[in-house]
Amino acid sequence: MTTSLPFPDSFDGILQLVTQLRSKDGCPWDQEQTLQTLSPLLLEECYELVEATENEQDSERLEEIGDLLLHIAFQILLSEESGTFFRSDVFESTLKKYIRRHPHVFSDQTVDSIEELKDNWEKIKREEKKESRRYEMDGIPSNLPGLSCALKIQQKAARCGFDWDDSDEIRLKIFEELSEFEAANHFDQQQEEVGDLLFTVANMARHNGIDPEQALRNANRKFISRFTNMEKLSEQAGQNFSDLALKKQDDLWQQVKLEERQP
């Protein structure tokens, strides 16, 4: 038996839900939230949706999309409460912007390749932002994860022609940065050289069509899975993984990797 919902099963229903949560008879926690207090939670929900998508967990993805929509509804309603803008402004400006940025769909412009399409997109975007973004690096969000920010910086530099010719040059640069790190003799210098090394590795990833942030997330998940499996094998043997000698831990690591390859 399906329980009837008190709100429409649509985005308008989610807006109504948040409106009631923030009403005088609503939830005390929801009532006290601001744009600032919700920002980290909004970012967390974005990451949880990305994780569910990358893990191909459809039920989790369904839930996380809903959580993200709830936060979007909060953003809209808080803006309406302050009189900053209204939901119709959000919908209208979004429709106008994406129609404007798709002239090959909504006008008579034609494109011959995806690359040309991307170039046209950037030209339109630069024209829209010409008053606030005078220089190429303007507009890069300061709170992007480090590798994502590096990728964005490198993409913008490459559009100006400031780029490596091929991956072989980047490979040599990686070795150069590693040597500079090894030659560093104090912490601040080591930290700087590690940053340069990571930035160059991100460049190598970009040149090979790899998103470095996604690649690192995948590596993190793989390591967590392998480490957890080592702990499970230790439990099965009646041992505490932390008490094992490094050689025994490494043997378990190799065993886990070998089991991964088995069909």
C-alpha positions in Angstrom: 0.0 0.0 0.0 1.4 3.4 -1.1 1.2 6.2 1.5 -0.1 9.4 0.0 2.3 12.3 0.1 1.3 15.6 1.6 3.1 17.4 -1.2 3.3 16.9 -5.0 6.0 14.4 -6.2 7.8 17.2 -8.1 10.4 19.9 -7.4 7.5 22.2 -6.4 6.6 19.6 -3.8 10.2 19.8 -2.4 9.9 23.6 -2.3 6.6 23.2 -0.3 8.3 20.8 2.0 11.2 23.2 2.8 8.7 26.0 3.2 6.8 24.1 5.9 10.1 23.0 7.6 11.1 26.7 7.9 7.6 27.9 9.0 6.9 28.9 12.6 5.4 25.5 13.3 8.2 23.7 11.5 11.6 22.2 12.5 13.8 24.2 14.8 17.0 23.1 13.0 15.7 24.0 9.6 14.4 27.3 10.9 17.9 28.5 11.9 19.8 27.5 8.8 21.4 30.2 6.6 23.2 30.1 3.2 26.5 30.0 5.1 25.6 27.1 7.4 24.2 25.1 4.5 27.1 25.6 2.2 29.3 22.8 3.5 26.4 20.4 3.6 25.5 21.3 0.0 29.1 20.5 -1.0 29.0 17.2 0.9 25.8 16.2 -0.8 27.4 16.9 -4.2 30.3 14.6 -3.3 28.0 11.9 -2.1 26.1 12.0 -5.4 29.4 11.8 -7.3 30.5 8.8 -5.2 27.2 6.9 -5.7 27.5 7.6 -9.5 31.1 6.4 -9.7 30.2 3.3 -7.7 27.2 2.6 -9.9 24.9 2.4 -6.9 21.6 3.3 -8.4 19.5 3.2 -5.2 22.1 5.5 -3.4 22.2 7.8 -6.4 18.4 8.2 -6.3 18.6 9.1 -2.7 21.5 11.5 -3.2 19.8 13.3 -6.1 16.9 13.9 -3.7 19.1 15.2 -1.0 20.8 17.6 -3.5 17.4 18.8 -4.7 16.4 19.5 -1.1 19.5 21.7 -0.7 18.7 23.5 -4.0 15.2 24.2 -2.7 16.8 25.6 0.5 19.0 27.9 -1.5 16.0 29.2 -3.5 13.8 29.7 -0.5 16.5 31.4 1.6 17.1 33.8 -1.3 13.4 34.5 -1.6 13.2 35.2 2.2 15.9 37.8 1.9 14.5 39.3 -1.3 17.7 38.6 -3.2 15.9 36.8 -6.0 13.0 34.5 -6.6 12.5 31.0 -8.0 11.2 32.4 -11.3 14.4 34.4 -11.6 16.4 31.2 -11.2 14.5 29.3 -13.8 14.3 32.2 -16.3 18.1 33.0 -16.1 19.0 29.3 -16.4 16.8 28.8 -19.5 18.1 32.0 -21.1 21.8 31.1 -20.4 21.7 27.6 -21.7 19.7 28.5 -24.8 22.2 31.3 -25.5 25.1 28.9 -25.0 23.6 26.4 -27.5 23.3 28.4 -30.7 23.9 25.2 -32.7 20.6 23.9 -31.2 18.4 27.0 -30.9 19.6 29.1 -33.9 21.1 28.5 -37.3 24.8 28.1 -36.2 26.5 24.9 -37.2 29.5 23.1 -35.6 31.7 20.5 -37.3 33.2 18.9 -34.2 33.0 18.7 -30.4 36.2 20.8 -30.1 34.5 23.6 -32.2 31.5 23.3 -29.9 33.7 23.7 -26.8 35.5 26.7 -28.3 32.2 28.4 -29.1 30.9 27.7 -25.6 34.0 29.4 -24.1 33.7 32.4 -26.5 30.1 32.9 -25.4 31.0 32.5 -21.8 33.8 35.0 -22.0 31.5 37.5 -23.6 28.9 37.0 -20.9 31.6 37.5 -18.1 33.7 40.2 -19.8 32.9 42.8 -17.1 33.8 40.6 -14.2 36.5 38.4 -15.7 39.2 40.5 -17.3 41.9 37.9 -17.2 41.9 34.2 -18.2 42.3 32.8 -14.7 39.5 35.0 -13.2 36.5 33.0 -12.1 38.2 29.8 -11.0 36.4 28.8 -7.7 38.9 29.1 -4.8 37.3 26.1 -2.9 37.7 23.6 -5.7 39.6 20.4 -4.6 43.3 20.9 -5.4 43.6 18.5 -8.4 40.3 19.8 -9.9 41.6 23.4 -9.5 44.9 22.4 -11.2 43.0 20.8 -14.1 40.8 24.0 -14.5 43.9 26.2 -14.5 45.7 24.0 -17.0 42.7 23.9 -19.3 42.5 27.7 -19.3 46.2 28.1 -19.9 46.0 25.6 -22.8 43.2 27.6 -24.5 45.7 30.5 -24.7 48.3 28.2 -26.3 50.4 27.9 -23.1 50.7 24.1 -23.0 53.1 21.2 -23.3 53.5 19.8 -26.8 53.3 16.1 -25.7 53.3 13.8 -22.7 57.0 13.1 -23.1 57.8 16.6 -22.1 55.6 16.4 -19.0 57.2 13.1 -18.1 60.7 14.8 -18.0 59.1 17.6 -16.0 57.8 15.1 -13.4 61.3 13.7 -12.9 62.7 17.2 -12.6 60.2 18.2 -9.9 60.9 14.9 -8.1 64.6 15.7 -8.1 63.9 19.2 -6.8 61.9 17.7 -4.0 64.7 15.3 -3.1 67.2 18.3 -3.1 65.0 20.4 -0.8 66.5 20.9 2.6 63.7 22.4 4.7 59.9 21.8 5.1 58.6 24.9 3.3 60.7 24.1 0.2 59.7 20.4 0.3 56.0 21.4 0.5 56.4 23.8 -2.5 58.1 21.1 -4.5 55.4 18.5 -3.7 52.9 21.0 -4.9 54.8 21.5 -8.2 55.0 17.7 -8.6 51.3 17.2 -8.1 50.5 20.0 -10.5 52.7 18.4 -13.1 51.2 15.0 -12.6 47.7 16.6 -13.0 49.1 17.9 -16.3 50.1 14.4 -17.4 46.6 13.2 -16.6 45.0 16.0 -18.6 47.1 15.3 -21.6 45.9 11.7 -21.5 42.2 12.6 -21.2 42.1 11.6 -17.5 40.4 13.7 -14.7 43.1 13.6 -12.0 40.6 14.2 -9.2 38.5 11.3 -10.3 41.6 9.1 -10.8 42.7 9.9 -7.2 39.2 9.2 -5.8 39.3 5.8 -7.6 42.8 5.1 -6.1 41.5 6.1 -2.6 38.6 3.7 -2.9 40.8 0.9 -4.2 43.2 1.4 -1.3 40.4 1.4 1.3 39.0 -1.8 -0.2 42.3 -3.6 -0.2 43.2 -2.4 3.4 39.8 -3.5 4.7 40.3 -6.9 3.0 43.7 -7.3 4.7 42.1 -6.6 8.0 39.4 -9.2 7.3 42.0 -11.8 6.4 43.8 -11.1 9.7 40.6 -11.5 11.6 40.0 -14.9 9.9 43.5 -16.0 11.0 42.7 -14.8 14.6 45.2 -12.0 14.4 45.2 -8.2 14.8 46.4 -6.6 11.6 48.1 -3.7 13.5 50.2 -6.3 15.4 51.6 -8.0 12.3 55.1 -7.4 11.2 55.4 -5.2 8.1 56.6 -8.2 6.0 53.4 -10.1 7.0 51.2 -7.1 6.2 52.9 -6.8 2.8 52.2 -10.5 2.2 48.5 -9.9 2.9 48.6 -6.9 0.5 49.9 -9.1 -2.3 47.4 -11.8 -1.5 44.5 -9.3 -1.7 45.8 -8.0 -5.0 46.1 -11.5 -6.4 42.5 -12.4 -5.3 41.3 -9.2 -7.1 42.7 -10.6 -10.4 40.9 -14.0 -10.1 37.7 -14.3 -12.0 
